[in-house]
Amino acid sequence: MLQSVLCAFGSWFLVPGSWFCLMKRRRAREYALQILFQLELTAGEFNEDVWAEFWEGNEEEDRDVKEFARTIVVNTRKNIREIDEAVKKAAEHWSLERMAVIDRNILRAATYELLFRKDIPPSVVMNEALEIAKKYSTEESAPFINGILDKIARSARPI
């Protein structure tokens, strides 16, 4: 029970047995990516109908997973201008429009975490984004995404 509570509050990386919480966060990030991707392809806005429709037929029952996914989607959309500016600045010689839709949305979600979620270490954000890119995008995407996120992380959280 304690591990679950700590995981929900974002302290999962300090808890023994953190693999379970890491997987919960990864699932949430993957769901958030799927929703962001869908919204971009349909030029839709995020609302309760989109949220309910996404979960129809989905067997995910963990409230923490759903809530973290929602947080990523809502805040990525809310801060899209600042997020896109950070990605454009870091992606030298690449326009957002030229990027694959899936890569653009992986970058957006991860950039939201880098810029606005100081409770999550940049290395965790970047590693999760790379693993998701390896699963959902092309072989070339992970190094591309890594380079951009590294620049964003360095400028957002200087050492």
URGI-V786947 format. One record per pair of residues at least 12 apart in sequence whose C-alpha atoms are under 7 Angstrom apart, sorted by the first residue. I is the first residue (numbers start at 1). J is the second residue. D is the distance in Angstrom with one decimal. If there is no record, write none. Layout:
i->I j->J d->D
i->I j->J d->D
This chain:
i->3 j->15 d->6.8
i->7 j->21 d->5.6
i->8 j->64 d->5.7
i->10 j->119 d->6.9
i->24 j->65 d->5.8
i->25 j->65 d->6.5
i->26 j->128 d->6.7
i->27 j->65 d->6.8
i->28 j->65 d->4.9
i->28 j->66 d->6.3
i->28 j->68 d->5.9
i->28 j->69 d->4.5
i->29 j->69 d->5.9
i->30 j->132 d->6.9
i->31 j->69 d->6.1
i->32 j->69 d->4.8
i->32 j->70 d->6.8
i->32 j->72 d->6.3
i->32 j->73 d->5.6
i->33 j->105 d->6.4
i->33 j->106 d->6.4
i->36 j->73 d->6.5
i->36 j->105 d->6.4
i->37 j->101 d->6.9
i->37 j->102 d->6.4
i->37 j->105 d->6.4
i->72 j->109 d->6.4
i->76 j->108 d->6.7
i->76 j->109 d->6.0
i->76 j->112 d->5.6
i->83 j->108 d->6.2
i->83 j->111 d->6.1
i->83 j->112 d->6.4
i->84 j->108 d->7.0
i->86 j->152 d->6.6
i->87 j->148 d->6.9
i->90 j->148 d->5.4
i->90 j->151 d->5.7
i->90 j->152 d->6.2
i->91 j->148 d->5.7
i->102 j->137 d->6.7
i->103 j->137 d->7.0
i->103 j->141 d->6.9
i->106 j->129 d->6.3
i->107 j->145 d->6.7
i->110 j->125 d->6.1
i->110 j->129 d->6.3
i->113 j->125 d->6.8
i->114 j->153 d->6.2
i->114 j->156 d->7.0
i->115 j->156 d->6.0
i->122 j->153 d->6.4
i->126 j->146 d->6.9
i->126 j->149 d->6.6
i->130 j->142 d->5.3
i->130 j->146 d->6.7
